[in-house]
Amino acid sequence: MNKFFLFSFLVVCIVGFGCVSEVSHDNSLDPLSPSYKAEATIGGRVTIRNLASVGIGSAFVIALPANISTRTDSNGYFSLSKIPSGNCTLIVQKENFIADTLQISVTVNVPQTVSFSLKAEAVLNGRVIVRNLASVGIGSALVTLLPLNIATRTDANGYFAFSTKIATGNYTLTVQKENFVTDTLQLSFKVDEQQTISFLLNGFPVITSSQVITQKIDQYFPGPIYSATFTATVADPNGDVDITSVWLSVDTLRFPMLYVVTENKFQVIILPENLPSNTIEVLIGKNMYIAAKDTQQVVGKSAPITVTRIIETGATPLYPKYTDSTVTSTPEFKWSAPSVSFNFTYTITVVRQESGTETIKWSKEKLGSYLVSYPYPNVSPLQKGNYFWTISIVDEYGNISRSKQSPFIVN
């Protein structure tokens, strides 16, 4: 009886366990899963030896024996994926740098971060930067080693390197860059010596824009006033505080230019009495230039600038004027057109005179040259009082000829 019971129990157990369903292996991390892969990801950065903050772009990185490769980005970073588990050899190569190798052990699904610091093959390297701005490198500067007459250019951050072996002796290293003063350094090399050089270049002050306009301001007494206004914007690679003086050169004459804060420009106004000829007409067609000097006594000059014309003929006010007894608060201004052959526009200006003070009440610019009248706007009628108005013609260069003042009274 006991033997029969034991046998039955064994049969039930065998049958029962045989009916249990098989365990699922859908998780990709499960070694029994069909999607399981014994691999990992390796990332890192490649930098310049002794310059850890400077990444090396486009360096070639390969993992062996998997033969999986990539290149670093512009900042030196890279990432390799699907690297099989086990021992792995990483090799980094870049032109003008000594290749580096690293042995690592890859663990399944465990990312690793590594770093490479490559030594430049060059025996001579360095950086070209802006004087007063040590963090600003100068890109595309030409660096030449004499008398070998070999040259290279700096990268975007101002770094340069020579990969040619240099024999023992004395050399001259020069750096050239447009709008900067050329710098020179004398070097002496010993056997297998490596040198790192820094250049601090001084930039020329640059006249970024310049303009000259003439004005004829007509008046009853003592007669018309003539002037020529020169303006310029100036910049300096070493910072605007490096600029010490700006001036206008006319032949052997030098006129200091003052900085006008509201205009963000340098300016000088030349009157007839400032010139030996006692007339600004002498400036027409003459080549003049604007110059600026920095703290290092370096001078930058503009391209030649010339006076295009002085407008002698202008428009003449017809209405209103002092002989008109009745003038409304919104008069229609009338004038006779000038006889000129160049393009121009009109500018009307109305000024109130009260207790010896003159206040501009209204001005309208860029009126078409075909007009000979224009109404005062109804939105702000003139109050009773004494006024005068002028009409100017302005050519395409900004030169101006203003009429005499035409007084009138609003009753």
Residue pairs with C-beta under 8 A, 6 or more apart in sequence:
25 32
25 33
25 34
26 33
27 33
28 35
28 36
28 37
29 36
29 109
30 36
37 82
38 84
38 85
38 108
39 81
39 82
39 83
39 84
39 85
39 106
39 108
39 109
40 83
40 85
40 106
40 107
40 108
40 109
40 110
40 111
40 112
41 79
41 80
41 81
41 82
41 83
41 111
41 112
42 63
42 79
42 80
42 83
42 88
42 90
42 104
42 106
42 111
42 112
42 113
42 114
43 77
43 78
43 79
43 80
43 111
43 112
43 113
43 114
44 77
44 78
44 113
44 114
44 115
44 116
45 55
45 72
45 75
45 76
45 77
45 78
45 115
45 116
46 55
46 56
46 59
46 61
46 72
46 76
46 78
46 92
46 94
46 115
46 116
46 117
46 118
47 53
47 54
47 55
47 56
47 76
47 115
47 116
47 117
47 118
48 54
48 55
48 56
48 97
48 117
48 118
48 120
48 159
49 117
49 118
49 119
49 120
50 196
52 117
54 76
54 157
54 159
55 72
55 73
55 74
55 75
55 76
55 77
56 72
56 76
56 94
56 97
56 118
57 72
57 73
57 74
57 75
57 76
58 71
58 72
58 94
59 71
59 72
59 76
59 78
59 92
59 93
59 94
59 97
59 116
59 118
60 69
60 71
60 92
60 93
60 94
61 69
61 70
61 71
61 72
61 78
61 80
61 90
61 91
61 92
62 68
62 69
62 90
62 91
63 69
63 80
63 83
63 88
63 89
63 90
64 88
64 89
64 90
64 91
65 88
65 89
66 82
66 83
66 84
66 88
68 80
68 81
68 82
68 83
69 80
70 78
70 79
70 80
71 78
72 78
83 106
84 106
85 106
85 107
85 108
86 105
86 106
87 103
87 104
87 105
87 106
88 103
88 104
88 105
88 106
89 101
89 102
89 103
90 101
90 102
90 103
90 104
90 114
90 116
91 99
91 100
91 101
92 99
92 100
92 101
92 116
92 118
93 99
94 118
96 120
96 121
96 122
96 161
96 163
97 118
97 119
97 120
97 121
98 118
98 119
98 120
98 121
99 118
100 116
100 117
100 118
102 114
102 116
104 112
104 114
106 112
120 161
120 163
121 163
122 161
122 162
122 163
122 164
122 194
123 162
123 165
123 166
123 189
123 192
123 193
123 194
123 195
124 145
124 161
124 162
124 166
124 173
124 187
124 194
124 195
124 197
125 159
125 160
125 161
125 162
125 194
125 195
125 196
125 197
126 159
126 160
126 161
126 195
126 196
126 197
126 198
126 199
127 137
127 154
127 157
127 158
127 159
127 160
127 197
127 198
127 199
128 137
128 138
128 141
128 143
128 154
128 158
128 160
128 175
128 177
128 198
128 199
128 201
129 135
129 136
129 137
129 138
129 158
129 198
129 199
129 200
129 201
130 136
130 137
130 138
130 200
130 201
130 203
130 237
130 238
131 200
131 201
131 202
131 203
131 238
131 296
132 238
132 239
132 242
133 238
133 239
134 200
136 158
137 154
137 155
137 156
137 157
137 158
137 159
138 154
138 158
138 177
138 180
138 201
139 154
139 155
139 156
139 157
139 158
140 153
140 154
140 177
141 153
141 154
141 158
141 160
141 175
141 176
141 177
141 180
141 199
141 201
142 151
142 153
142 175
142 176
142 177
143 151
143 152
143 153
143 154
143 160
143 173
143 174
143 175
144 150
144 151
144 173
144 174
144 175
144 176
145 151
145 162
145 166
145 171
145 172
145 173
146 171
146 172
146 173
146 174
147 171
147 172
148 164
148 166
148 171
150 162
150 164
152 160
152 161
152 162
153 160
154 160
166 189
167 189
168 189
168 190
168 191
169 188
169 189
170 186
170 187
170 188
170 189
171 186
171 187
171 188
171 189
172 184
172 185
172 186
172 187
173 184
173 185
173 186
173 187
173 197
174 182
174 183
174 184
174 185
175 182
175 183
175 184
175 199
175 201
176 182
177 201
179 203
179 204
179 206
179 237
179 300
180 201
180 202
180 203
180 204
180 237
181 201
181 202
181 203
181 204
181 296
181 298
183 199
183 200
183 201
185 197
185 199
187 195
187 197
189 195
202 238
202 294
202 296
202 298
203 236
203 237
203 238
203 294
204 236
204 237
204 294
204 298
204 299
204 300
205 234
205 235
205 236
205 242
205 243
205 292
205 293
205 294
205 298
205 299
205 300
206 234
206 235
206 236
206 237
206 292
206 300
207 232
207 233
207 234
207 290
207 291
207 292
207 300
207 301
207 302
207 303
208 233
208 234
208 235
209 232
209 233
210 230
210 231
210 232
210 233
210 290
210 302
210 303
210 305
211 230
211 231
211 232
211 305
211 398
212 228
212 229
212 230
212 231
212 283
212 288
212 305
212 306
212 307
213 228
213 229
213 397
213 398
213 399
213 400
214 226
214 227
214 228
214 229
214 280
214 307
214 309
214 310
214 311
214 399
214 400
215 225
215 226
215 227
215 228
215 229
215 399
215 400
215 401
215 402
216 224
216 225
216 226
216 310
216 311
216 312
216 314
216 400
216 401
216 402
217 224
217 225
217 226
217 227
217 402
218 224
218 314
218 401
218 402
218 403
218 404
219 225
219 404
219 405
220 404
220 405
226 271
226 272
226 279
226 280
226 310
227 269
227 270
227 271
227 280
228 269
228 270
228 280
228 283
228 307
229 267
229 268
229 269
229 270
230 248
230 255
230 257
230 267
230 268
230 269
230 270
230 288
230 290
230 305
231 263
231 265
231 266
231 267
232 246
232 257
232 265
232 266
232 267
232 290
232 302
233 264
233 265
233 266
234 240
234 243
234 246
234 266
234 292
234 300
236 242
236 243
236 292
236 294
238 294
242 294
242 295
242 296
243 292
243 293
243 294
244 293
244 294
244 295
245 256
245 292
245 293
246 256
246 257
246 259
246 266
246 290
246 291
246 292
246 293
247 254
247 255
247 256
247 257
247 268
247 290
247 291
247 292
248 254
248 255
248 257
248 268
248 270
248 288
248 289
248 290
249 255
249 288
249 289
249 290
249 291
250 270
250 275
250 283
250 286
250 288
251 286
253 275
255 268
255 270
255 274
256 268
257 266
257 267
257 268
257 290
258 266
258 267
258 268
259 265
259 266
259 267
260 266
260 267
266 290
270 280
270 283
271 280
272 278
272 279
272 280
275 282
275 283
280 307
280 310
281 310
283 306
283 307
284 306
284 307
284 308
284 309
284 310
285 306
285 307
286 306
286 307
287 304
287 305
287 306
288 304
288 305
288 306
289 301
289 302
289 303
289 304
289 305
290 301
290 302
290 305
291 299
291 300
291 301
291 302
292 299
292 300
293 299
293 300
294 300
308 395
308 397
308 399
309 342
309 395
309 397
309 399
310 399
311 340
311 393
311 395
311 399
311 400
311 401
312 401
313 338
313 339
313 340
313 401
314 338
314 391
314 392
314 393
314 401
314 402
314 403
315 335
315 336
315 337
315 338
315 346
315 391
315 392
315 393
315 403
316 335
316 336
316 403
317 333
317 334
317 335
317 389
317 390
317 391
317 403
317 404
317 406
318 334
318 335
318 336
319 331
319 332
319 333
319 334
320 327
320 331
320 333
320 389
320 406
320 408
321 406
321 407
321 408
322 406
322 407
322 408
322 409
324 408
326 411
327 408
327 409
327 410
327 411
328 410
329 376
329 381
329 382
329 383
329 384
329 410
330 375
330 376
330 377
330 378
330 381
330 382
331 375
331 376
331 382
331 408
331 410
332 373
332 374
332 375
332 376
333 348
333 373
333 374
333 375
333 376
333 389
333 391
334 372
334 373
335 372
335 373
335 391
335 403
336 372
337 369
337 372
338 344
338 393
338 401
340 393
342 395
342 396
343 369
343 395
343 396
344 369
344 393
344 394
344 395
344 396
345 365
345 366
345 367
345 368
345 369
345 393
345 394
346 366
346 367
346 368
346 369
346 371
346 374
346 391
346 392
346 393
346 394
347 363
347 364
347 365
347 366
347 367
347 391
347 392
347 393
347 394
347 400
348 362
348 363
348 364
348 367
348 374
348 389
348 390
348 391
349 360
349 362
349 363
349 389
349 390
349 391
349 392
350 360
350 361
350 362
350 363
350 376
350 382
350 387
350 388
350 389
351 358
351 359
351 360
351 361
351 387
351 388
351 389
351 390
351 405
352 358
352 359
352 361
352 382
352 383
352 385
352 386
352 387
353 385
353 386
353 387
353 388
353 407
354 385
354 386
361 382
361 387
362 376
362 377
362 380
364 374
365 394
367 374
369 393
376 382
382 410
383 410
384 410
384 411
385 409
385 410
386 407
386 409
387 407
387 408
387 409
387 410
388 405
388 406
388 407
388 408
389 405
389 406
389 408
390 402
390 403
390 404
390 405
390 406
391 402
391 403
392 400
392 401
392 402
392 403
393 400
393 401
394 400
